Each structure stands twice: as structure tokens, then as C-alpha cells.
Amino acid sequence: MTTARLPLFPLNSVLFPGLVLPLNVFEERYRALMRELLKTDESEPRRFAVVAIRDGHEVAPTSPGMPDPTALPERGPTAGFGAEPLEAFHTMGCIADAATIRERADGGFEVLATGTVRVRIHSVDATGPFLTAEVEEVPDVIGEGAGTLAEGVLRAFRTYQKRLAGAREATLSAPPDLPDDPSVVSYLVAAAAVLDTTVKQELLEAPDVAARLRHELTLLRSETAVIRHLPSLPAVELTRAPTHPN
């Protein structure tokens, strides 16, 4: 087993390989993380691990709250994650490569990163100014029948998009060319579908690409059937990736 020690960036969402991650960094612990990444030459990958939060808060409280209004807000790299941060996170995440890190005048950062490969989180270290984790890369295994499943998922996804646009009383623009690589399809659909974080995490953790596609096919058919009976949905873009405020 080969592991590496990487900075850790917990989020209330799941990052998939190949997907773009915009970040608006303002907390000091994550500013420190970005300053550390900037020490790496631009010609080298500026890598950090992104993990979905199981139990905790993406942004630490900045003022006293309930039930004790006099309690001081938490500080430090583990703020919002409890005494054992590893227990607050899912055990599988994704490495992100920061292509752009731009420092603002207020000391915050605007970051554009891309997911590269899944990782399993083995341990979390909170002794520094930001969290770091010992991670092990988890490469994709294709699995039997992935090609045929990918074709079925793409058909189901197009139907899902049309139903979703109709329920939102929106006009669906001409669909972009979708990939035919089973692994890419599996991650694209997992990221674009409107699903709970828990479900997206299940898709990230699928044992192989075929299993992920099989799960997506079931989800898309189920969600499409539900949407068919809904009069309307909130008008938000299906594939817009939010900027994470941290």
C-alpha cells in the first residue's frame, strides 16, 4: 500500500475525478493551505485532498450561538469537526489539482481546481495550521459490461434532463456532446444529477465503473419517474457547479 500526506479540504459536497471545483477561500485555516500550495512551482501539480463531510460544518461558526450564547466560537483546523475529525468525514475523497490560485486584496483566495483520482482517507493530522491526511489512491476498475451500461446511462440521462427541464418550465438548450468513455460518463452523470450528498458519496465509492453506472441507471429511471408527476421544480441549472465558500 502506497500512501501520501496531502492537505485536506473538507466540503459539504462530493468531488469526482475530472470535475472542476471552484473555491472561494476566506477562513484562515484554508488560506494557510493555499499559501502552502503556492510554495509548489507552477510546473508541478498543486495537489490537495477533498473529502465530503459526514457530520460537521464546512464553515466554522464565527460568533456565539445556541444553546450557550456566551460560548466562544471554535478556532483552528478542526473547528466544526469535533475532537476526532476523521469520524466527521467520509472515508473516500478525491485529489484536486489547483490549476489557478489567485490571492485577493483581503487575503482570501479564488481557486479553480480539478478532481483527478479517488483516494481513501487513512488518518487525519490536526497539529498544523490546516488539516492534512494520509491518503491512498484508489484507481478505477472498469468492471464487466461497462461499455453497454454507459450507453444506457447516457440515454437515461438525456431523458432525465428533458424531464427536469420540463418540470422547471425551462427551455433545454441543445445538449453538448457527451463522452463515451464509461469511466468519464459515470463521473459526469454522478456530478450533474440532482442527488443528495449521501447518494453522490455512494457513487464515488462504487467498487468499479460498471457498478457505478448500474446504480446511476437505477437512480435516473427512478428520478425521471418522480419528476414526471411533479408540476414544477425550482429553476436552477442542472450542471452548474457552485462556488464553495470556505
ABEGO torsion letter per residue (X at the ends): XBBBBBBBBBBABBBBBGBBBBBBBABAAAAAAAAAAAABBAABBBBBBBBBBABEBABBBABBBOABAABBBBBEAABGAEABAAAABBABBBBBBBABBBBBAAGBBBBBBBBABBBBBABBBAABABBBBBBBBBBBBAEBGAAAAAAAAAAAAAAAAAAAAAAAGBBBBBBBBBBABAAAAAAAAAAABBBBAAAAAAAAABABAAAAAAAAAAAAAAAAAAAAABABBBBBBAABBBBBBX
